[in-house]
Amino acid sequence: MTQRGQFITFEGTEGVGKSTQLNTAAATLRASGIDVVITREPGGTPMAEAIRELLLAPRDEPVHETTELLLMFAARAQHLHTLILPSLAAGQWVLCDRFTDATFAYQGGGRGVANDRIAMLETLVQGNVRPDHTILLDAPVDVGMSRAKHRGELDRFEQETVAFFERIRATYLQRSQAFPSQYQIVDASQPLAAVTAEVTALLLKFVVDNPSKPD
């Protein structure tokens, strides 16, 4: 019987290097003989990516917080049931750029949506599915935003205020304290090589600790 894969999410504010570390993590796991799927939220499947475009595109029309929240979970439902759960069931390890912790941080901390509203949708969409591990790449907001500005045109979220991202960072740190067995914090303000070394060490530990690791 195939052992379920591990579900590992990467979280953090803008410009902390999630994409870079995801690719490094995938290479580390593949070198250990593990089949890896890299994906992202919102997005990950054609339909979920179409919802991502709706969510991220700058627009003149104000986007109501409930609209944003429901679209996030609509994309997540499609992503989870079409890609994530089948991949885990096949024994693959899924590395995901953001998941529901981002909703608690961005829509909860950033927008001020009540946590119980988010938790209700979390249960509806996910049941008891939660990440096995979450790597939080943490850096001061000004550091991350400075990096993000060098990536090109900013999307609707990246155009938000510094105060918005300070609330997001604070929420992530609060969640890391509330769920210490799930979260691993890496100081993303360090030089890239140091961040990569920490993330690699975490991934290798996950391989050793996971009972379904390859022989």
Secondary structure, DSSP 8 states (H G I E B T S, - for coil): ------EEEEE-STTS-HHHHHHHHHHHHHHTT--EEEEESS-SSHHHHHHHHHHHS--SS---HHHHHHHHHHHHHHHIIIIIHHHHHTT-EEEEE--HHHHIIIIIIIT---HHHHHHHHHHHHTT---SEEEEEE--HHHHHHHHHTTSS--TTTTS-HHHHHHHHHHHHHHHHH-TTTEEEEETTS-HHHHHHHHHHHHHHHHHH-TT---
